[in-house]
Amino acid sequence: MFYRNFWSLVPSLGAILLSLITKEVYSSLFLGVALGGLFYSNFNIEKAIVFIVDNGFMKVLSDKSNIGVLIFLVILGTMVCLMNKAGGSLAFGEWAGKKIKSRVSAQLATILLGCLIFIDGYFNCLTVGSVMRPVTDKYKISRAKLAYIIDSTAAPICVIAPISSWAAAVTGFVPGKDGFTLFVNAIPYNFYAFLTLIMLILSVALKVDLGSMKIHENNALNGDLFTTEDRSFLIDTDQEDKKGSVLDLIIPIALLISCCIIGMIYTGGFFEGASFKEAFARSDASLGLSTGSIVAMLITMAVYPLRKVLSFRQCINCISEGYKSMVPAIMIFILACTLKSMIDSLGATSYVADLMRTSAGSFSNLLPAIIFLVGCGLAFATGTSWGTFGILIPIVVSVFSDDPQMMIISISACLSGAVCGDHCSPISDTTIMSSAGAQSNHINHVYTQLPYALIVAGISFISYIILGYTKNLVLSFGFGIVSIVVILAYKKVKEYKFYSKNYTLAFNKK
């Protein structure tokens, strides 16, 4: 009675509703899984438990691509730990402080580093914060502004980078399709990610601060980097070993990126005669990323003892510490994949596909914008992008199984909305990590980032409406860019008139 009808959607909808009410994603996803098992067994508790364990968790944990994602996450945590303990992050910060000469260049350098570290959002937040904090402090950039820069170059970069844990995760969430190719094809339509980066770079270059960020920046210029007295959200990220150099940061990052690229094209047959593009399109993202990251980690663990910055025992200890840092991401991924397995067993995707195929009609043109809003709301309430991917992407794929272009556009809208909601959420893991990396008061970071995120979200929503009807990437993306330029230019002109008026009044008074 629960197969291929509305009831087959209830476990997923229940997980969404619970996460919105409780703002807690782990229990919500687990209860969705439990409900799916009960439906499949017609409420036979014994059969439900066996089904959840056998066709749920065990099936997910025995899937080759899922195992690859989990391996990659653990390796990323290990690499971050290795670099911090080796002192590479601290050494790079000291070196950059000698090369950077202004506030704008310090912020642009932070953006550049954030863009270069595109492998993983956690990796980005933890590394960029510890590396650039001494530099931004030197040029009196507020901690809230640093946290905003870190947050805006973490998830938005990772979600448009083909070689990242996000790409591997999305690949695992796409049932019965070439997930990696879909992810790559969806990159140009990821409006929120691109427009966030454009907003960030232009606001820094034009020296425009929105909302309460201006208060924080003015206070920082006067020597107060925090603005508020509550500075309890501080995490000691000082390096344990001060013997490291800039090479101890550059070497592992370069190894990780290069080895992952080689691993990807290797699985796609590049060394068997395929072109670079063909190899990427046919690559096994999970296998390539996990293999490449393991090779990078092993080389790093051999180089550090030879350079006498870490002992072999210290390197080994980083594996367990790196695993611990990635436990939240691993739990979300496993639960989301298991929920997907439950609703697949109930025929939910087939039911939704049939329903949309017969009733959507012209309304389907608005679906990308609607999916964007749903992704925003769900990620905001739960604080996770990956949980949102796991719930929405299988439904999107089933709805547009006969329309490849709309499938790609809608997947990009889902990714875009999930990142946007994650950006705005005070309980988001990347928001919290950005605050920790910048050692900023967490609520300060949330409030100062919101004006930027909401403006970009509104522009992205309209862009998806345009894209849904016109299917024209240039027109819809062009609208987004022009809108940001106009808003920042208006703000800059308004500030100029304000200061000119005050200067004239003060001069006349004198």
Disulfide bonds with the S-S distance in Angstrom:
none
